[in-house]
Each structure stands twice: as C-alpha cells, then as structure tokens.
Amino acid sequence: MSRIPTKAEILDWISANPTQTAKRDIAKAFGIKGADRIDLKRLLKELEAEGHLQKRKKTYRDPDQLPPVTVLQVKAPDDNGDLYGRPLEWHGEGIEPIILILTKASDPALGEGDRVLARLTAVPDQDHNYEARLIRRIASGPKRVLGIFRSGAEGGRVVPIDKASSNEWMVAGDATKGARDGELVEAEQAGPKSRMGLPRARIVERLGDPAAPKAVSLIAIHQHGIPDDFPEDVLAEADAVKPKGLKGREDLRELPLVTIDPADARDHDDACYAHEDDDPANPGGFVIWVAIADVAAYVRPGSALDREARKRGNSSYFPDRVVPMLPDRLSGDLCSLHEGVPRACLAVRMQIDAAGNKTGHRFVRGLMRSAASLNYQEVQAARDGDPNEKTAPLLESVIKPLYGAYAALRRARATREPLDLDLPERKIVLDKDGTVTSVAFRDRLDAHKLIEEFMILANVAAAETLIKKRSPLLFRVHEEPAQDKLEALRETARAAGLNLAKGQVLQTRHLNALLNSAAGTEDAELINISTLRSMQQAYYNPENFGHFGLALRNYAHFTSPIRRYADLIVHRSLISAHGWGDDGLTAEEIERLEQTATHISDTERRSMIAERDTSDRYLAAYLSERVGNEFAGRISGIARFGAFVKLDETGADGLVPVRSIGREFFHFDPQAGTLTGSDTGLTLAIGQRVTVRLTEAAPVTGGLELELLSIEDAKLPRGGRGGKGGRRSPAGQPAKRKAAKSKLKSAKVKRKVERKRRS
C-alpha cells in the first residue's frame, strides 16, 4: 500500500508544479495506485471545500495562484509606457496580482481592452507578481459606440451617430449611468453579441447636448479616440521646463528671421530669411535660412511628454479648437518662435542657384530671435505694394528677398514638375458660440506657396543629410498610384474627352498634362478630384521609397515638430548625427522605428477622418435651415445605393439615394462608375452637372440627403422621376428587374461572341 501524502505536501507539490495539477499527475508524483486513489480523491475534495484548491475541469490549482497559461485583458499603458494585464481567471480572495506584459518586436501592437492568451512566469521578488509573454491576441476590447440616448421603460437605446452604422443598441436600466433622453453618450458593448435582437450596451460617459455647436468637434474627438486631456504628470513635466540658453548653440539672433503664418495661428514653429548670395561663383543665387523650434531640447526620449506625444502622433485641427500634440506650455510658449524672444532652434542654411537648384546646405543648433511675426495676407499685401506699419520696414531687407528666392525655386519646381492639383480649400467660419456663419474659399496666395517651397527644400535637406550620415530616420513616403486607380482615372478622363497616356512609366508630368488639358473647362474640378482619388495615401517609413507627388527621391518631415511626432524623430536623428547633445535618437527608439512609423501614420489618418467628419457635421448644421432649397453641384461618386453630389456653393457632399430616383431597377457598373435605369436608360455618372433639392440635413451625423431634379440641365425622364416615394414606370407598372438582368446577360453574351470572333 502506497503512502497517502498530507494536505500540506499536496499543496506544496501543486505550488511547485503548476503545470501538472490533474489528479493523475498528483497520483503519479506520490506513487499512488489502485484503491488508494479513492483516498487521494477524498483529500483533494476536502482541500477544495476548505478553499485551498479550486477544481478547474479535471485539474486542481491554488485559487491564489494563476495558471501558467491564462487570459488577460490589457490595461492602458502606465506613466512609463509599460503594459499591464488584468487576469480574467483570478478567483483568489487576496489582492489581484500585478502582471507585466513583456512584448517582442514581432508581437502585434496591443491596446487597452484587448484580450490576450499569455504564458505567465511568477516573479515574487519584483514590483509585480507575474511577467507575461504573448501567445496570441484572442479578441479586441469591447466595441464602443457614440450616439444619442433614447430613454425607455426599462433602460433605453443608443442611436449611433455614425452614418455607416444602422444598428441601435439596447441599454439595461442599471447601465444608463443616469443618461437623459436626447443626450449624447458613449457606450460600450455589454456581453457577447446575440444572434437575435439588438446588441446590448452600457453607458460609459455622458457628453451632453448633441445639438450644442461646440459639441460637433467633441463628437469626432470621442468617436475616433483622439486623446484630448493631458495627464497630470505630463502637464507637471511641461510646467517644470526652463527656456534654453546659448550654451552649445550657434548665435543666430542677429539674423532677421520672420515667421509667416495664418492670422489666427496660436503657435509659430518655423521662421525663414533669404538674401542674395554674395558668392561670385553663384550669380543670381540665394541663401535661404529656415529655422525650426528645437522641440527635442524640451521633449526628451522616454519622458512623460515624449510618451504622450508619441501616443497622440500629431495635433488635430478642428474649426473651433485644436487638440495639440504637446501641452500649451511648449506648443504655445517655449517652442513657439514669438517675436523678439530668444528661442532654441534647429536651423538649416541652404544655397540655391539662379535656377532654384540647391547647391549646398548645412544644419546648426542655434538660438534665434524672430524679427517679426507676420501673417500671409499682410506679407502678400506688402509685396503687392500695400505695406502696413509692420511690414514697411521689412519690405526691402526681408520680404522682397524672400520673394526673389521663391521665384528661383519656382523655376526648379517647373523643371521637376510635382503634381499640380488645383483644389480650392474651403474654410468654415464660426461665431463665438460655435455656430457656422459662412463657408468661404481659403485664399491661395504666393505667400502661402513661398513658405511651402521653403519648407519642402528644408525637408529635402534633412533627408539628404541623414542619408549621407547613415543615421536612422523616418521618411515621408508617397508611392505612385495603383494600376486599378489609374485605369479608373483613364475612364473618367476618356468620358470627358481627355486622354491619359498608357504604356509608359507614370510620372507626375503625365498627370499634369491631363490636368492642364482640363484647366478652364467645366470638367476641371472633376479631373482634379479624380486625380486626387487615384493617389496613394502618404505614410511614414524607416525605408526610403521616395515621394511621387512631389517628384522627390529623398524626403522627410523636419519643419513641424510641435505638431508632428515624425519631425521630432528627424530632429533627434540630426542631433545624434551631429553630436549636438545627449537628447538625440536613442537605441530603443531606433529599434522601434518601424512600429513608430506605423503608429503615427495611423494617428495621422485618424485625425484626417475626424477633421473631415467635423466639417461634414458643421456643413450639415449650416444647411439644415435651407432644407427644400435647390443647389447646383456635380456627381462626385457612384455607389450601388445612390450617387454622391458635391454642392458648388459649400463643397458639402450629399447623397441621392437610388430609391428616390424612380421605381425602376438601376444597374450599378463599378468599373464604369455608373448607375443605369432598366426602363428609361437614365445614366448617372461621375462628373455630371446636376441640380438637386436638399431634403434632409442631419447635423449629428453630418449626413445630407438630396433629391435629383436635373442632369446637365435636362429634366429626368418620366419613368425616372420618383421623388421620395418614386413614380411608376410609363406603363404604370413597377420596374421589371428581370428585364434589366436579361439585357445585361445578352450584353455579356454579345461581348463574349465578339471576343471569340476577334481571336
């Protein structure tokens, strides 16, 4: 008969062997066989009843210990950027153990709320209880929704504000968090999704009146998860920062560098100055200085400021507010190149010849003092002969040389031929209460173009310097259009009687030829929009794939470190490459450059979408008082469910639902980008001029619904005029969908026969 172990021996063995907790494992360990297993089973039952063990399927374990493989829910990163997990299988009576998640470069990026299967290692002597290694991510965090709360007898519903979401969410009475009917709320999924009925949710935050004008951008901020509050430690760190002096810097305070920004700009992160080159070997050439705020001097790698800046990736701009990447102590003060105030900077001195080609450059870490803070309009007015008190003293010494250098850069641009799109930008003007007062075109002055060309040249210089010094950096990459997008552009051009050549390596000059041939015609806007849509999305990458749109081989973002984390990375790389201090790029940053590039490319897209959604909502609010009015516009997109129309007056996009055009069946051709009526033959295509009536404007979602009145000044065919409910076809009968299908089938057969005959 084998010896039966004591309860203490069983507990000690289980603690020492957490992966072998099945009854047979315990029996084998103590040599228990035959009938003695009954006694072992009794002991295990007693330990379970006493709370020392917990049975889990066919294994036993200490409830105050976690299994070696378990499911964790990822928490938000702490102040040091470390990730911790909450064990979902913790049943102990003591304090929940602290689990540090250790990730490898090959692991997927984890976010708050993600659920992961992880392998645990106990580390009792550390400030945490376990270390976890990722096995696999098994689920994302609970789905969140932003919407309007509608109260009911037993809780209520959340109606999403997202135009793409049609499902409502049920909220139980104990999960409303006191939300009132009609209030804007943020909710998250509660429990697993059911196959039957509406999904269930719980309210996590009440956001107030959705109709309040200043709630518009707030909706986008919450909907897209843009962080808009700085943690206390980040603010404290920013408040403790002191201005940098001249030590270790080149003195640039005598250079008459000026900032040129929008009239309402809150920060000034770039300054410039130009003069004719006095080198006799460079007749007609210029020297251009571009100085950029030295953000890296204040935002050190690994600091709370740095972690928060990386998390945000960039600043986000809305008509009524800015969500900055850095606290105002930096973005609006120490890193803003205010007039007459000494400021730390990174500057580049560039030489160009008379044709605008850069012949040399050098970077310095300096201390500058802005001679003046100017805006685009007053600089342009001074150049055009109408200087004010501020610009008059600077006209000959500063402003005219700037325009002289710009004229040379324009000659180089004409030779290089970057993509030259002509897409007027609209500006939404708000009053103090946040109500839209007007929608106007933004001015596009030579002063704007001058600054753009100077910044592009400085960005090229930064990329070239770091390539030459073999220093890691993030490139701004813009790849050439995909072939399917090019074919769609060719189709659009062909429909407008224009041509985009085939059978050659695409260059921007080919696209510019198309744009120039459309210039001045009624198809100009269509061709510009279609060309823009054919472009790839620009992104950041440690590898250099060039910038197609600018027709540049080497390009990196250097000029806006206050509002873009990519520029801060480039600044740090320049600091390391030149040996300017210990605040350059660290080994850890270099190791995760690819992850940083992916992350900030994502945050940039997030901001773009949020900014666009906000504009849509403001435009919908502005037009909501004009429901029933008629507007001129152009079809800008075709989908199976209808046609999108861009209104000339405001640039707002609205939808003409296919159900509102008529009762006939409309065939959608995605390749041609058309909708064609089965009975009338009415065809809707991208680029057509239309007249529409505004039938609905929803400020909360930003949606506009339109009724089609005419195409190319011609009224719709009788069978196609359906209004809201739709009219019957000329024969008085509903449209015959089968007839439409048979026509399509015969057309396909005909094409097939023709192809066979040709072969």
C-alpha positions in Angstrom: 0.0 0.0 0.0 1.4 3.4 -1.0 1.7 6.2 1.5 -1.0 8.9 1.2 0.5 12.4 1.3 -0.6 15.0 3.8 -2.6 18.0 2.7 0.4 20.2 3.2 2.5 18.0 0.9 -0.2 18.1 -1.8 -0.4 21.9 -1.6 3.4 22.3 -1.7 3.7 20.0 -4.8 0.9 21.8 -6.7 2.6 25.1 -5.9 5.9 23.8 -7.2 4.4 22.1 -10.3 1.6 24.5 -11.6 1.5 22.8 -15.0 0.8 19.3 -13.5 -2.4 19.7 -11.5 -4.6 16.9 -12.8 -5.5 14.2 -10.3 -3.5 11.6 -12.2 -0.4 13.9 -12.2 -0.6 14.2 -8.4 -1.1 10.4 -8.0 1.9 9.7 -10.2 4.0 12.1 -8.3 3.3 10.4 -4.9 3.2 6.8 -6.4 -0.5 6.3 -5.6 -2.1 3.4 -7.4 -5.2 1.3 -7.3 -7.7 1.8 -4.5 -5.5 4.4 -2.8 -6.7 6.8 -5.5 -10.0 7.0 -3.6 -8.3 8.4 -0.5 -6.4 10.9 -2.7 -9.7 12.0 -4.3 -11.2 12.5 -0.8 -8.2 14.7 0.3 -8.5 16.8 -2.9 -12.2 17.2 -2.2 -11.5 18.4 1.3 -8.9 20.9 0.2 -11.4 22.2 -2.4 -14.1 22.5 0.3 -11.6 24.3 2.6 -10.8 26.8 -0.2 -7.2 25.8 -0.6 -7.8 24.4 -4.1 -10.2 25.1 -6.9 -11.2 22.5 -9.3 -11.0 23.6 -12.9 -12.2 21.0 -15.3 -10.0 18.0 -14.4 -7.2 19.9 -12.7 -6.7 21.4 -9.2 -4.9 24.6 -8.5 -4.3 27.2 -5.7 -7.0 29.9 -6.2 -4.5 32.5 -5.0 -2.2 31.4 -7.9 -2.7 32.0 -11.6 -2.3 29.1 -14.1 0.8 29.2 -16.3 -1.3 30.0 -19.3 -4.2 32.3 -18.9 -6.3 35.0 -20.5 -5.5 38.7 -19.7 -7.3 41.9 -20.5 -4.7 44.6 -21.5 -4.8 47.8 -19.3 -3.9 51.3 -20.5 -0.1 51.9 -20.5 1.2 53.4 -17.3 3.3 56.5 -16.9 6.4 54.7 -18.0 4.7 53.2 -21.1 4.6 49.7 -19.7 1.7 47.4 -20.4 0.0 45.5 -17.6 -2.8 42.9 -17.8 -5.8 42.1 -15.7 -6.3 38.3 -15.2 -9.8 37.3 -16.2 -9.4 33.9 -14.3 -8.5 35.3 -10.9 -10.6 33.8 -8.1 -8.4 34.4 -5.1 -9.5 36.3 -2.0 -6.4 38.4 -1.8 -5.2 41.4 -3.9 -5.4 40.8 -7.6 -1.8 40.1 -8.8 0.1 42.6 -10.9 1.1 41.2 -14.3 3.6 43.0 -16.5 3.2 42.2 -20.2 6.6 41.8 -22.0 6.3 42.2 -25.7 8.7 41.4 -28.6 9.2 43.4 -31.8 7.3 40.6 -33.7 4.2 40.8 -31.4 1.2 42.7 -32.6 0.5 46.2 -31.1 -1.7 45.8 -28.1 -4.2 48.4 -26.9 -6.3 49.0 -23.8 -9.2 46.4 -23.7 -7.5 43.8 -25.9 -7.8 40.2 -24.6 -4.7 38.0 -25.0 -3.7 34.5 -24.2 -0.4 34.7 -22.3 2.2 32.5 -20.7 3.0 33.6 -17.1 6.1 33.4 -15.1 6.0 34.1 -11.3 8.5 36.8 -10.2 7.8 37.2 -6.5 10.8 39.5 -5.8 9.8 42.1 -8.3 7.4 45.1 -8.0 5.0 42.9 -10.0 3.8 39.3 -9.4 4.0 37.9 -12.9 5.6 38.5 -16.2 3.5 37.6 -19.3 4.6 36.6 -22.8 2.1 36.9 -25.5 0.9 33.6 -27.1 -1.8 35.2 -29.2 -4.3 38.0 -29.2 -7.8 36.5 -28.9 -10.1 39.5 -29.0 -10.1 43.2 -29.1 -11.6 45.4 -26.4 -15.4 45.8 -26.1 -16.8 47.6 -29.1 -17.6 51.3 -28.4 -20.3 53.4 -29.9 -21.1 57.2 -29.8 -24.7 58.0 -30.1 -27.9 59.6 -28.8 -29.6 58.1 -25.8 -33.3 57.4 -26.1 -34.9 56.5 -22.8 -37.4 53.7 -22.4 -39.5 51.9 -19.8 -36.6 49.6 -18.8 -33.5 51.5 -19.7 -33.3 52.8 -23.3 -31.5 52.7 -26.6 -28.4 54.3 -28.1 -28.8 55.5 -31.7 -25.3 55.7 -33.3 -24.3 59.0 -34.8 -22.0 57.2 -37.3 -23.6 57.4 -40.8 -22.2 54.0 -41.6 -23.9 52.3 -38.6 -27.6 51.5 -38.7 -27.9 49.2 -35.6 -29.2 50.6 -32.4 -28.0 49.3 -29.0 -30.2 48.3 -26.1 -29.2 49.6 -22.6 -30.5 48.0 -19.4 -32.0 50.1 -16.7 -28.9 49.7 -14.4 -26.5 50.6 -17.2 -27.7 54.0 -18.2 -25.4 56.0 -15.8 -28.2 58.5 -15.4 -28.3 59.5 -19.1 -31.2 61.6 -20.1 -33.3 61.3 -23.2 -31.6 63.0 -26.2 -28.2 63.2 -24.5 -25.0 62.4 -26.4 -23.4 59.4 -24.8 -20.5 57.0 -25.3 -21.4 53.3 -24.7 -19.6 50.0 -24.9 -20.8 46.5 -25.7 -22.1 44.6 -22.7 -21.8 40.9 -23.0 -21.5 38.7 -26.1 -23.3 39.7 -29.3 -26.6 37.9 -29.7 -27.7 36.4 -33.0 -31.3 37.6 -32.2 -32.3 41.1 -31.3 -30.3 44.3 -30.8 -26.8 44.3 -29.3 -26.6 45.3 -25.7 -24.5 48.1 -24.3 -23.7 50.1 -21.1 -23.2 53.8 -21.0 -19.6 54.7 -20.1 -19.7 58.5 -20.5 -22.3 61.3 -20.8 -21.3 64.1 -23.2 -24.2 66.5 -23.0 -26.4 68.2 -25.6 -25.5 66.9 -29.1 -27.1 70.0 -30.7 -24.7 72.4 -29.0 -22.5 73.9 -31.6 -19.3 73.2 -29.7 -20.2 69.5 -29.4 -19.5 69.0 -33.1 -15.8 68.6 -32.8 -16.2 66.9 -29.4 -18.2 64.2 -31.1 -15.4 63.5 -33.6 -12.8 63.5 -30.9 -14.6 60.9 -28.8 -15.8 58.9 -31.8 -12.2 58.4 -33.1 -10.5 58.1 -29.8 -8.3 61.2 -30.0 -6.8 61.9 -26.6 -7.8 65.5 -25.6 -6.8 65.7 -22.0 -3.1 65.7 -20.8 -2.3 63.5 -17.8 -1.2 65.4 -14.7 2.4 64.1 -14.9 2.7 65.4 -18.5 1.4 68.8 -17.5 3.7 68.9 -14.5 6.7 68.0 -16.6 5.9 70.7 -19.1 5.4 73.3 -16.4 8.8 72.4 -14.9 10.7 73.1 -18.2 13.0 76.1 -18.4 14.0 78.1 -21.5 17.2 77.0 -23.2 20.1 79.5 -23.5 23.0 80.0 -25.8 25.3 77.3 -24.4 26.2 74.7 -27.0 24.4 76.7 -29.7 25.2 79.0 -32.6 24.1 82.5 -32.1 21.5 83.4 -34.8 19.8 86.3 -33.0 21.1 88.9 -35.5 19.5 87.1 -38.5 16.2 88.8 -39.3 14.3 85.6 -39.3 10.5 86.1 -39.5 7.5 83.8 -39.0 4.7 83.8 -41.6 1.5 82.1 -40.5 -2.3 82.3 -40.7 -3.6 85.4 -38.9 -5.2 83.2 -36.2 -2.2 81.0 -35.6 -1.5 80.2 -32.0 2.0 78.8 -32.4 4.9 79.6 -34.7 7.3 76.7 -35.2 9.1 77.8 -38.4 10.9 81.0 -39.4 12.7 82.0 -42.6 15.1 84.6 -44.1 16.7 84.9 -47.5 19.2 87.1 -49.1 21.1 87.2 -52.4 24.2 85.1 -52.4 27.3 87.2 -52.4 29.4 84.4 -53.7 30.6 85.5 -57.2 30.6 81.8 -58.3 26.8 81.8 -57.8 25.4 84.7 -59.8 21.6 85.2 -59.3 21.6 82.7 -56.5 20.2 83.0 -53.0 20.9 81.9 -49.4 17.8 80.7 -47.6 17.6 80.1 -43.8 14.9 78.0 -42.3 14.8 77.8 -38.5 12.6 75.3 -36.7 11.7 75.3 -33.0 14.0 72.9 -31.1 11.3 70.7 -29.5 13.8 67.9 -28.9 15.6 70.1 -26.3 12.4 70.0 -24.2 10.8 66.7 -25.0 13.4 64.1 -24.0 13.2 60.4 -25.1 11.3 58.3 -22.7 9.9 61.2 -20.7 6.2 61.6 -19.9 6.0 64.4 -22.5 7.6 62.1 -25.1 5.3 59.1 -24.4 2.2 61.3 -24.6 3.4 63.0 -27.8 4.1 59.6 -29.4 0.7 58.3 -28.3 -1.0 61.3 -30.0 1.2 61.2 -33.1 0.2 64.6 -34.2 -2.0 67.6 -33.5 -5.6 67.6 -34.7 -7.3 70.7 -36.1 -11.0 71.5 -35.9 -12.8 74.7 -36.9 -13.4 75.5 -33.2 -10.4 74.0 -31.4 -7.0 72.4 -31.7 -6.1 69.1 -29.9 -2.3 69.6 -29.6 0.4 67.0 -29.6 2.2 69.0 -26.8 0.9 71.0 -23.8 0.4 74.7 -24.3 3.4 75.5 -22.1 5.5 74.1 -25.0 3.4 74.4 -28.2 2.2 78.0 -27.4 5.2 79.2 -25.4 8.7 77.7 -25.2 8.6 76.0 -28.6 6.8 78.9 -30.3 9.1 81.4 -32.1 7.5 84.5 -30.7 8.6 87.9 -32.0 11.5 89.4 -30.2 12.0 86.4 -27.8 15.2 84.2 -27.8 14.2 80.7 -28.8 16.2 77.5 -29.2 16.1 76.1 -32.8 17.5 73.8 -35.3 18.3 75.7 -38.5 19.4 74.9 -42.0 21.4 77.3 -44.3 20.7 76.4 -47.9 22.3 77.8 -51.1 20.4 77.8 -54.4 21.5 78.8 -57.8 19.6 81.1 -60.2 17.6 78.2 -61.5 16.4 77.3 -57.9 18.6 74.1 -57.6 20.0 73.5 -54.1 23.8 73.6 -54.3 24.7 73.1 -50.7 23.4 73.2 -47.1 24.4 72.9 -43.5 22.5 72.4 -40.3 23.1 74.2 -37.0 21.7 74.0 -33.5 21.1 77.6 -32.6 19.4 80.4 -30.7 17.3 82.8 -32.7 15.1 85.8 -32.1 12.2 86.4 -34.5 12.3 89.9 -36.1 8.6 89.8 -36.7 5.5 87.6 -36.5 3.7 88.1 -39.8 0.6 86.7 -41.5 0.2 85.6 -45.1 -2.2 88.4 -46.0 0.0 91.3 -44.8 3.1 89.8 -46.4 1.3 89.4 -49.7 -0.1 92.9 -49.5 3.4 94.4 -48.8 4.8 92.5 -51.8 1.9 93.8 -53.9 2.7 97.5 -52.9 0.5 98.0 -49.9 2.7 97.5 -46.8 1.4 98.3 -43.3 3.3 99.7 -40.3 4.7 96.3 -39.5 5.8 95.2 -43.0 7.0 98.5 -44.4 10.4 98.5 -42.5 10.9 94.9 -43.7 9.9 95.3 -47.3 13.4 95.8 -48.9 15.5 93.8 -46.5 13.4 90.8 -45.8 10.2 90.5 -47.8 11.5 91.2 -51.3 14.5 88.8 -51.0 12.1 86.1 -49.8 10.0 86.5 -53.0 13.3 86.6 -55.1 14.3 83.2 -53.6 10.8 81.9 -54.2 10.9 82.9 -57.9 14.1 80.9 -58.3 12.5 77.9 -56.5 9.5 78.1 -58.8 11.8 77.7 -61.8 13.2 74.5 -60.2 9.7 73.3 -59.5 8.7 73.9 -63.1 11.5 71.6 -64.2 10.8 69.0 -61.6 7.0 69.1 -62.2 5.5 67.8 -59.0 1.8 67.0 -59.1 -0.1 70.3 -59.6 -3.6 69.8 -58.3 -6.0 72.8 -58.2 -8.4 72.0 -55.4 -9.8 75.1 -53.7 -9.9 74.7 -49.9 -13.0 75.8 -48.1 -12.9 77.4 -44.7 -15.7 77.1 -42.2 -16.2 80.3 -40.3 -17.7 80.2 -36.8 -19.0 82.8 -34.4 -18.1 82.9 -30.7 -20.9 80.4 -29.9 -19.5 77.9 -32.4 -22.4 78.4 -34.9 -21.4 78.4 -38.6 -21.7 81.9 -40.1 -20.2 81.2 -43.6 -18.3 78.8 -45.7 -15.7 80.6 -47.8 -12.8 79.7 -50.0 -9.4 79.9 -48.4 -7.0 82.4 -50.1 -4.2 80.8 -52.0 -1.5 83.5 -52.1 2.1 83.5 -53.3 2.9 84.0 -49.6 1.5 80.5 -48.9 3.4 78.9 -51.8 6.6 80.7 -50.8 6.6 79.1 -47.3 5.6 75.7 -48.8 8.6 75.7 -51.1 11.0 76.8 -48.4 9.7 74.0 -46.1 9.9 71.4 -48.9 13.6 72.4 -49.5 14.4 72.1 -45.8 12.7 68.7 -45.6 14.8 67.5 -48.6 18.0 68.9 -46.9 17.2 67.0 -43.7 16.6 63.7 -45.5 19.8 64.1 -47.6 21.9 64.9 -44.5 20.7 61.9 -42.6 21.2 59.6 -45.6 24.7 60.8 -46.0 25.5 60.3 -42.3 23.8 56.9 -42.3 21.5 57.9 -39.5 18.2 56.2 -38.9 15.1 58.4 -39.7 11.5 58.3 -40.8 10.9 59.2 -44.4 7.7 60.7 -45.7 6.7 58.2 -48.4 4.3 58.7 -51.2 4.1 55.8 -53.7 2.8 56.0 -57.2 -0.8 55.2 -57.9 -2.0 51.6 -58.2 -2.9 50.4 -61.7 -6.6 49.9 -60.9 -6.8 53.5 -59.7 -5.1 54.7 -62.9 -7.5 52.8 -65.0 -10.4 54.4 -63.2 -8.8 57.8 -63.8 -8.3 57.0 -67.5 -12.0 56.1 -67.8 -13.0 59.4 -66.2 -10.7 61.3 -68.5 -12.0 59.4 -71.6 -15.6 60.3 -70.6 -14.6 64.0 -70.5 -12.9 63.7 -73.9 -9.4 63.8 -72.5 -6.5 61.3 -72.5 -4.0 59.9 -70.1 -1.3 58.1 -72.0 -0.7 54.3 -71.4 2.4 52.1 -71.9 4.9 54.2 -70.1 6.4 54.7 -66.6 4.0 57.1 -64.9 5.4 60.4 -63.9 3.8 63.4 -62.4 4.3 65.4 -65.6 1.9 62.9 -67.3 -0.8 63.7 -64.8 0.0 67.4 -65.0 -0.6 67.2 -68.8 -4.0 65.8 -68.1 -4.8 68.5 -65.5 -3.6 71.2 -67.9 -5.8 70.0 -70.7 -8.8 70.1 -68.4 -8.0 73.6 -67.0 -10.6 76.2 -67.8 -13.2 73.6 -68.8 -16.3 72.5 -66.9 -14.5 69.2 -66.3 -11.5 70.8 -64.5 -12.8 70.1 -60.9 -13.8 66.6 -61.8 -10.4 65.7 -63.3 -8.6 67.3 -60.2 -10.8 65.3 -57.8 -10.4 62.1 -59.8 -6.6 62.5 -59.9 -6.5 63.1 -56.2 -8.6 59.9 -55.6 -6.1 57.9 -57.7 -3.3 58.8 -55.4 -1.9 56.5 -52.7 -2.1 57.6 -49.1 1.3 59.1 -47.9 2.8 57.5 -44.9 6.0 57.3 -42.7 8.6 54.5 -43.1 12.2 53.9 -42.0 12.9 52.8 -45.6 13.0 55.3 -48.4 10.6 54.7 -51.2 10.5 58.3 -52.5 7.7 60.9 -52.8 5.8 60.5 -56.0 3.6 63.5 -55.6 6.4 66.0 -55.0 8.7 64.2 -57.6 11.4 63.9 -55.0 13.7 61.0 -54.3 14.6 61.9 -50.7 12.0 63.5 -48.4 11.5 63.6 -44.6 9.3 65.8 -42.4 11.5 68.2 -40.4 9.6 71.5 -40.2 6.8 70.9 -37.7 8.0 69.1 -34.6 5.4 70.9 -32.5 2.5 69.2 -34.2 4.1 66.0 -35.8 6.0 63.3 -34.0 7.7 62.3 -37.2 9.5 65.7 -37.3 10.7 65.2 -33.7 12.2 61.9 -34.7 14.1 63.6 -37.5 15.3 66.4 -35.2 16.6 63.8 -32.7 18.4 62.0 -35.6 20.0 65.2 -36.7 21.1 65.9 -33.1 22.7 62.4 -32.9 24.3 62.6 -36.3 26.0 66.0 -35.5 26.9 65.1 -31.9 24.9 68.1 -30.5 23.9 66.5 -27.2 22.5 63.6 -25.3 18.9 64.3 -26.4 19.2 62.7 -29.7 17.7 59.4 -31.0 18.2 56.5 -28.6 18.9 52.9 -29.4 15.4 52.0 -28.1 13.8 54.5 -30.5 15.9 53.2 -33.4 14.8 49.6 -32.6 11.1 50.5 -32.7 11.2 53.0 -35.7 9.0 50.7 -37.8 6.4 50.5 -35.0 6.5 54.3 -34.6 6.1 54.8 -38.3 3.0 52.6 -38.4 1.5 54.2 -35.3 1.9 57.8 -36.4 0.7 57.0 -39.9 -2.4 55.6 -38.2 -2.9 58.6 -35.9 -2.5 60.9 -38.9 -5.3 59.1 -40.8 -7.4 59.2 -37.6 -7.0 62.9 -37.4 -7.8 63.4 -41.1 -11.0 61.4 -40.8 -12.1 63.2 -37.6 -11.4 66.6 -39.1 -13.4 65.6 -42.2 -16.3 64.3 -40.1 -16.4 67.5 -38.1 -16.5 69.6 -41.3 -19.4 67.4 -42.6 -21.4 68.0 -39.4 -20.8 71.7 -39.4 -21.9 71.9 -43.1 -25.0 69.9 -42.3 -25.8 72.2 -39.4 -25.2 75.2 -41.7 -27.5 73.8 -44.4 -30.2 72.5 -42.0 -32.0 75.8 -42.2 -32.1 75.5 -46.0 -33.9 72.2 -46.4 -36.1 72.4 -49.5 -33.7 74.8 -51.4 -32.2 73.9 -54.7 -28.5 73.7 -55.3 -26.2 73.2 -58.3 -23.5 70.5 -58.0 -21.6 67.7 -59.6 -21.8 64.0 -59.2 -18.6 63.1 -57.3 -19.1 59.4 -56.6 -21.3 56.5 -57.6 -22.3 53.5 -55.4 -24.9 50.7 -55.6 -27.2 52.6 -53.3 -27.0 56.0 -55.0 -25.0 59.0 -56.2 -22.9 61.4 -54.2 -23.1 65.0 -55.2 -20.7 67.8 -54.2 -22.5 71.1 -53.9 -20.8 74.0 -55.7 -21.6 76.6 -53.0 -20.3 74.9 -49.9 -18.3 71.9 -51.1 -20.6 69.7 -49.0 -21.2 66.2 -50.1 -24.8 64.8 -50.1 -26.4 61.5 -51.2 -29.1 61.0 -53.8 -30.5 57.6 -52.8 -31.2 55.3 -55.7 -34.7 54.7 -54.2 -35.5 58.4 -54.6 -34.8 58.5 -58.4 -37.6 56.1 -59.5 -39.0 52.7 -59.1 -37.1 51.2 -62.0 -34.2 48.9 -61.2 -30.8 50.7 -61.5 -27.8 48.6 -62.6 -24.5 49.6 -60.9 -21.4 49.3 -63.0 -18.4 49.7 -60.6 -15.8 49.7 -63.5 -17.5 52.5 -65.4 -18.8 54.2 -62.3 -22.4 54.4 -63.5 -25.9 53.7 -62.4 -28.3 52.9 -65.3 -32.1 52.7 -65.2 -33.5 49.4 -66.6 -36.6 51.1 -68.2 -35.6 54.7 -69.0 -31.9 54.2 -69.7 -31.2 57.1 -67.4 -27.5 57.0 -66.6 -25.8 58.7 -63.7 -22.0 59.1 -63.9 -19.2 60.8 -62.1 -18.7 64.4 -63.3 -22.2 65.1 -64.5 -23.6 68.6 -63.6 -26.8 68.2 -61.7 -29.5 70.3 -59.9 -30.7 68.9 -56.6 -33.1 69.7 -53.8 -31.9 69.4 -50.2 -34.5 67.1 -48.5 -32.7 66.3 -45.2 -29.7 67.6 -43.2 -28.7 65.8 -40.0 -26.1 67.8 -38.1 -25.5 65.0 -35.6 -24.3 62.5 -38.3 -23.2 65.1 -40.9 -25.5 63.4 -43.5 -27.2 65.3 -46.3 -29.9 63.7 -48.4 -30.7 65.1 -51.8 -33.4 64.8 -54.5 -32.2 64.8 -58.1 -34.0 67.4 -60.3 -32.0 67.6 -63.5 -28.8 66.3 -65.1 -26.8 68.5 -67.4 -29.7 71.0 -67.4 -32.1 68.3 -68.7 -35.1 67.1 -66.8 -35.2 63.5 -65.8 -37.2 61.0 -67.9 -40.8 60.5 -66.7 -40.0 57.0 -65.6 -37.1 58.2 -63.6 -38.8 61.0 -61.6 -39.7 59.2 -58.5 -39.4 61.8 -55.7 -39.3 60.4 -52.2 -41.7 57.6 -52.9 -40.9 57.0 -56.6 -43.3 57.0 -59.5 -44.3 54.1 -61.6 -42.8 53.4 -65.0 -44.5 54.9 -68.1 -46.6 51.7 -68.4 -47.9 52.2 -64.9 -46.2 49.1 -63.7 -43.3 48.7 -61.3 -39.9 48.4 -63.0 -39.1 44.9 -64.3 -35.9 43.8 -62.7 -35.7 40.6 -64.7 -35.8 42.6 -67.9 -32.8 44.5 -66.7 -30.9 41.3 -65.9 -31.7 39.8 -69.3 -30.4 42.9 -71.0 -27.2 42.6 -69.0 -26.9 38.9 -69.8 -27.4 39.5 -73.6 -24.8 42.2 -73.5 -22.3 39.9 -71.8 -23.0 37.2 -74.4 -22.6 39.7 -77.2 -19.2 40.8 -75.8 -18.1 37.2 -75.5 -19.1 36.4 -79.1 -17.2 39.5 -80.3 -14.0 38.4 -78.4 -14.2 34.9 -80.0 -14.6 36.4 -83.5 -11.6 38.6 -83.0 -9.5 35.7 -81.8 
